[in-house]
Amino acid sequence: MAVPVTFNSVNKWALGITDTVAVGMLCEHVGMGVPTVAVPQVKEELARHAAFQPNLEVLRSMGVRVMFEVGAPMPRWEDVLKELGSLR
């Protein structure tokens, strides 16, 4: 589970840039097939950047469950944990 995950980390994760331990672990877990939920916490202005939405789709294509809607508040912890539990 990656909560909250930043604009920078989403983009690095999707591109496989493992210059930090945290993003490196996320990349490895996806490669190992570990069920993963990502909850970006990103300003609307950054969420509208041309790279962000395509990179969310890259993560989804790798099996990451992404909980994010532009302009919506971050989901409640209960909802995040429920989503994680549904992946088992």
C-alpha positions as CSV (number, residue, x, y, z in Angstrom):
1,M,0.0,0.0,0.0
2,A,1.3,3.4,-0.9
3,V,-0.6,6.1,1.0
4,P,-0.3,9.0,0.4
5,V,1.9,8.8,-2.7
6,T,3.2,12.0,-4.3
7,F,3.2,13.3,-7.9
8,N,6.9,12.7,-8.0
9,S,6.6,9.1,-6.7
10,V,3.8,8.2,-9.0
11,N,5.8,9.3,-12.0
12,K,9.0,7.6,-10.9
13,W,7.2,4.4,-10.0
14,A,5.4,4.1,-13.4
15,L,8.7,4.7,-15.2
16,G,10.8,2.4,-13.0
17,I,13.0,5.1,-11.6
18,T,14.3,3.6,-8.4
19,D,16.4,6.4,-7.0
20,T,14.8,6.1,-3.6
21,V,14.3,3.0,-1.4
22,A,10.5,3.6,-1.2
23,V,10.0,3.7,-4.9
24,G,12.4,0.9,-5.4
25,M,10.4,-1.3,-3.1
26,L,7.1,-0.4,-4.8
27,C,8.7,-1.4,-8.2
28,E,9.9,-4.7,-6.7
29,H,6.5,-5.5,-5.2
30,V,4.7,-4.9,-8.4
31,G,7.3,-7.2,-10.1
32,M,6.6,-9.8,-7.5
33,G,2.9,-9.6,-7.9
34,V,2.2,-8.2,-4.4
35,P,-1.3,-6.8,-4.3
36,T,-0.9,-3.0,-4.1
37,V,-3.2,0.0,-3.5
38,A,-1.9,3.5,-4.4
39,V,-3.6,6.6,-3.1
40,P,-2.0,9.7,-4.7
41,Q,-2.3,12.9,-2.8
42,V,-1.8,15.5,-5.5
43,K,-2.9,19.0,-6.2
44,E,-5.3,19.5,-9.0
45,E,-2.7,21.5,-10.9
46,L,-0.2,18.7,-10.8
47,A,-2.9,16.0,-11.5
48,R,-3.6,17.8,-14.8
49,H,0.0,17.6,-15.9
50,A,0.4,15.7,-19.2
51,A,2.5,12.9,-17.6
52,F,0.4,12.2,-14.5
53,Q,-2.8,10.5,-15.9
54,P,-0.9,8.3,-18.4
55,N,1.4,7.2,-15.5
56,L,-1.6,6.3,-13.4
57,E,-2.7,4.1,-16.3
58,V,0.7,2.5,-16.5
59,L,0.4,1.6,-12.8
60,R,-3.1,0.2,-13.3
61,S,-1.9,-1.9,-16.3
62,M,0.7,-3.4,-13.9
63,G,-2.1,-4.4,-11.5
64,V,-1.8,-1.6,-9.0
65,R,-5.2,-0.5,-7.7
66,V,-5.2,3.3,-7.9
67,M,-7.7,5.3,-5.8
68,F,-7.6,8.8,-7.3
69,E,-10.0,11.3,-8.9
70,V,-8.9,14.8,-9.9
71,G,-10.3,17.3,-7.5
72,A,-11.7,14.8,-5.1
73,P,-10.5,14.5,-1.5
74,M,-8.3,11.7,-0.5
75,P,-10.4,8.5,0.3
76,R,-11.1,7.7,3.9
77,W,-8.7,5.2,5.5
78,E,-11.6,2.8,6.0
79,D,-12.1,2.8,2.2
80,V,-8.4,2.3,1.4
81,L,-8.2,-0.6,3.8
82,K,-11.4,-2.2,2.3
83,E,-9.9,-1.8,-1.2
84,L,-6.6,-3.5,0.0
85,G,-8.6,-6.3,1.6
86,S,-10.5,-6.9,-1.7
87,L,-7.2,-7.7,-3.5
88,R,-6.4,-10.8,-1.4
